[in-house]
Amino acid sequence: MKQPILLAYQLAAGVSDSLTGAFLIVEPALTLRLLGLHVPADALPFLSFIGAFVFAVGLSYLYGATLVYRAGCASRLEAVWIVTAIVRCSVAAFILARVASGVLEPGWLTIAFFDGACVLIQAAGLRQGWLANVDR
């Protein structure tokens, strides 16, 4: 993968997750309203807690962005991709199961699809050696 595209991917994923996580921590009700999602009011403290994890995933991608142009960092970026893919795959599977069982409304599928798309991109990239150019 070309370094500018890789950097753009890292930044897009990092900024979107970091901002979403920060907003979930500070204003979970507003954040969910902006996403078009609804939850009971008593769930908001837990969503704020989940925001900390979303924020951490975003920071992981931003850390990965700092590695894109640093020599000898391909293995570190690969670790970022593996860990974030594991988290995103878990989230996507959880949401899909909960929507299928009727616990979560279908609007949550946008999150599952976004996370699933990131997993597919990163799995393909790891399998095809896209991060090899990071060390050059």
Backbone torsions as a table, in degrees:
resi	resn	phi	psi	omega
1	MET	NA	136.0	178.1
2	LYS	-63.9	141.7	-176.5
3	GLN	-58.2	-41.0	178.3
4	PRO	-62.4	-37.3	178.5
5	ILE	-69.1	-41.8	177.8
6	LEU	-61.7	-44.7	178.0
7	LEU	-62.1	-43.2	179.0
8	ALA	-61.7	-41.2	178.3
9	TYR	-62.4	-48.5	180.0
10	GLN	-58.8	-44.9	-178.7
11	LEU	-67.8	-42.3	-179.8
12	ALA	-62.7	-47.5	179.2
13	ALA	-66.1	-42.0	-178.3
14	GLY	-66.0	-46.1	-179.2
15	VAL	-67.6	-44.3	-178.0
16	SER	-63.5	-44.7	-179.7
17	ASP	-71.7	-40.1	179.8
18	SER	-62.7	-45.3	179.5
19	LEU	-66.6	-44.8	178.4
20	THR	-60.3	-45.6	178.9
21	GLY	-61.5	-44.8	179.4
22	ALA	-62.0	-43.9	178.5
23	PHE	-65.1	-37.7	177.1
24	LEU	-64.3	-36.0	179.1
25	ILE	-66.7	-47.8	-173.1
26	VAL	-82.7	-45.1	-175.1
27	GLU	-138.7	71.8	-176.1
28	PRO	-61.4	-37.8	-178.6
29	ALA	-65.0	-46.2	179.0
30	LEU	-63.7	-43.8	-179.5
31	THR	-58.7	-46.1	179.7
32	LEU	-66.0	-38.1	176.8
33	ARG	-61.1	-43.1	178.7
34	LEU	-63.8	-31.4	177.9
35	LEU	-84.1	-4.9	-179.7
36	GLY	75.4	27.3	-177.5
37	LEU	-114.8	155.7	-178.8
38	HIS	-130.6	139.4	173.5
39	VAL	-143.4	158.8	175.7
40	PRO	-62.5	147.8	-177.6
41	ALA	-58.1	-33.4	-178.3
42	ASP	-73.2	-7.9	177.0
43	ALA	-87.2	-13.2	-174.1
44	LEU	-58.8	-40.9	177.6
45	PRO	-60.9	-34.6	179.2
46	PHE	-71.8	-35.3	176.3
47	LEU	-67.4	-33.4	175.2
48	SER	-64.2	-40.6	176.9
49	PHE	-63.4	-43.4	177.6
50	ILE	-62.8	-32.9	177.0
51	GLY	-56.7	-33.3	178.0
52	ALA	-62.7	-37.6	178.7
53	PHE	-71.7	-41.0	177.6
54	VAL	-62.5	-42.3	177.7
55	PHE	-60.2	-43.7	-179.6
56	ALA	-64.0	-39.0	176.8
57	VAL	-63.3	-43.5	177.6
58	GLY	-59.8	-43.4	178.2
59	LEU	-63.9	-33.3	177.5
60	SER	-62.4	-43.1	177.2
61	TYR	-65.4	-39.6	178.8
62	LEU	-66.1	-37.1	173.2
63	TYR	-60.6	-43.6	176.9
64	GLY	-58.5	-36.1	178.6
65	ALA	-62.6	-33.8	178.8
66	THR	-70.5	-18.2	-178.0
67	LEU	-88.7	-15.3	-171.8
68	VAL	-58.2	-40.7	-176.2
69	TYR	-105.9	11.4	178.9
70	ARG	-98.0	129.3	-179.1
71	ALA	-64.7	141.8	175.1
72	GLY	76.3	17.5	-175.1
73	CYS	-110.9	10.2	-178.4
74	ALA	-59.1	-40.6	-178.3
75	SER	-67.5	-33.1	176.9
76	ARG	-68.4	-43.5	178.9
77	LEU	-65.9	-36.8	176.1
78	GLU	-60.7	-41.4	178.0
79	ALA	-63.5	-40.4	176.3
80	VAL	-59.3	-46.0	-179.0
81	TRP	-64.7	-39.5	-179.9
82	ILE	-65.3	-49.2	-176.9
83	VAL	-65.9	-45.3	-179.4
84	THR	-67.8	-32.9	176.4
85	ALA	-66.5	-38.8	177.3
86	ILE	-61.9	-46.5	179.7
87	VAL	-62.6	-49.2	-178.1
88	ARG	-63.6	-38.7	178.0
89	CYS	-63.7	-41.3	178.1
90	SER	-62.8	-44.2	179.3
91	VAL	-63.4	-46.8	-179.0
92	ALA	-61.1	-45.0	179.9
93	ALA	-63.9	-42.1	179.0
94	PHE	-61.1	-48.8	-178.3
95	ILE	-63.6	-45.0	179.1
96	LEU	-57.7	-43.8	179.6
97	ALA	-65.4	-41.3	-178.7
98	ARG	-70.9	-36.4	175.9
99	VAL	-68.3	-42.5	179.7
100	ALA	-61.7	-33.3	-179.3
101	SER	-87.9	-3.9	178.1
102	GLY	86.0	4.6	180.0
103	VAL	-74.5	-38.8	177.8
104	LEU	-111.4	148.3	178.7
105	GLU	-73.9	155.2	-177.4
106	PRO	-57.8	-21.6	177.8
107	GLY	-57.9	-24.9	178.9
108	TRP	-68.0	-17.6	-178.4
109	LEU	-62.7	-25.8	178.0
110	THR	-61.5	-37.5	178.0
111	ILE	-68.8	-44.1	178.9
112	ALA	-61.2	-41.3	-179.5
113	PHE	-68.5	-41.0	178.2
114	PHE	-62.9	-47.9	179.1
115	ASP	-62.9	-42.2	178.6
116	GLY	-62.1	-39.1	178.0
117	ALA	-63.6	-41.6	177.7
118	CYS	-63.4	-40.8	178.0
119	VAL	-60.7	-45.4	-179.2
120	LEU	-64.4	-41.9	178.1
121	ILE	-61.0	-48.4	-176.5
122	GLN	-70.0	-37.7	177.8
123	ALA	-63.9	-44.7	177.9
124	ALA	-62.6	-43.4	-179.8
125	GLY	-63.2	-41.4	178.7
126	LEU	-67.7	-41.3	-179.2
127	ARG	-67.0	-36.0	-175.8
128	GLN	-96.2	2.5	175.4
129	GLY	74.7	30.6	-178.3
130	TRP	-61.4	-25.0	-175.3
131	LEU	-85.9	-1.8	-178.9
132	ALA	-60.8	-30.9	-179.0
133	ASN	-70.9	-12.5	-179.1
134	VAL	-64.2	-33.7	-177.4
135	ASP	-80.0	-1.5	-177.4
136	ARG	-94.2	NA	NA
